[in-house]
Amino acid sequence: MKIEVVIVGAGPSGLATSACLNLHSIPNIVLEREDCSASLWKKKSYDRLKLHLPKQFCQLPHMPYPSTSPTYIPKDLFIQYLDNYESHFKVTPRYCRLVESATYDGGSWRVVAKNTNSGEIEEYDASFLVVASGETCDAFVPQVPGLDGFKGSVMHSIDYKSGGEYDGKDVLVVGSGNSGMEIALDLSNHGARTSIVVRSPVHVLSRWMVSVGLQLLKLLPLHLVDSLLVMLSKFKYGNVAKYGITRPTEGPFYLKEKYGKYPVIEMGTMDKIKSGEIQVLPALTGLRGSELEFANGELHCFATIIFATGFKRATDCWLKDKDNILDKEGLPKPSYLTHWKGKRGLYCVGLARQGLYGLSMDAQCIADDIKKLSQGSTGPVPN
């Protein structure tokens, strides 16, 4: 099938890109391996999840949230917003399409996808290809010596919904990002005896601090904003080192911009840590018999381990021409602001580690660029 643009992925990135292309009347097809759009949000996120930034930083192109929406959008309202967005801009993904390969051949992109319902192989001939499979593609669980012999239950955070079933149980959360911290809080609130592994230094900020910081970045240099946020964090949360948490030497917004490392946005977990209701442990190093061993030499028993250890990207499994835009980790090689554009009509959206705000800008840039290249041309202009 010949089509102007093939978009791989129907998460917020793919939906936004297709919507922007539709506004330009550019034919496009969205291929999604799951049976719904935004499957991470609809199927693989915990119940209490809310967007951590104010809604103005979390909207997709050309469609703000209703004025009656809360400042911090909960999961169910965000899913409703995405469904409304998809319908409003007439985005029609093809579900259960597992892309097996995408190769640039003879002036166009040849995309091969398997219909996982029927088993049929579909081929698409596209002038442009957009990688929209996202930062959070496949769950990542680190290799822990002896983990295969653990007698309790092991899961990734995508399978966690609520702490209701863990009342009175010993649960270990591995990972101290926003998901790990919030899952630990939810477990403790439901009566679980909760511990969390904090292996790396983290910044802990309140929602208010992050919101103020984002506003100040419009007026002040990043290093001044970071200095202010660190000072405010120390004033509010005190010496977190005595609870097993260390602060990075680099500022929170610098780490976000340079490495895509988000600060922890505090929702109540620190109070639980300070009171001893949540125990902080160092890196998990392995199993010794029925006990888990940690970097400080301590041994502890748990009924359940929840890995909130992030995701890995599977782009290298199917994109056969990735060297001109993506690195070995599936992230853009070009520097920020030009990261979304590769060569020969290849683009990526939502991979700059800039959240919903960043992917919205990517989608608009990509659609505008394709419109410019398509005018008076049957295919991409080589660059």
Salt bridges, closest charged atoms under 4 A:
GLU34 OE2 - ARG33 NE 3.96
GLU34 OE2 - LYS44 NZ 3.28
ASP35 OD1 - LYS43 NZ 2.41
ASP83 OD1 - LYS42 NZ 2.81
GLU122 OE2 - ARG97 NH2 2.97
GLU123 OE2 - ARG110 NH2 2.75
ASP138 OD1 - ARG33 NH2 2.69
ASP170 OD1 - ARG193 NE 2.89
GLU182 OE2 - ARG48 NE 3.03
GLU182 OE1 - HIS52 NE2 3.11
ASP186 OD1 - HIS190 ND1 3.52
GLU277 OE1 - LYS272 NZ 3.18
GLU293 OE2 - ARG288 NH2 2.82
GLU298 OE1 - HIS300 NE2 2.85
ASP321 OD2 - ARG344 NH2 2.42
ASP362 OD1 - HIS339 NE2 2.70
ASP368 OD1 - HIS24 NE2 2.85
ASP369 OD2 - LYS341 NZ 3.20
ASP369 OD1 - LYS372 NZ 3.69
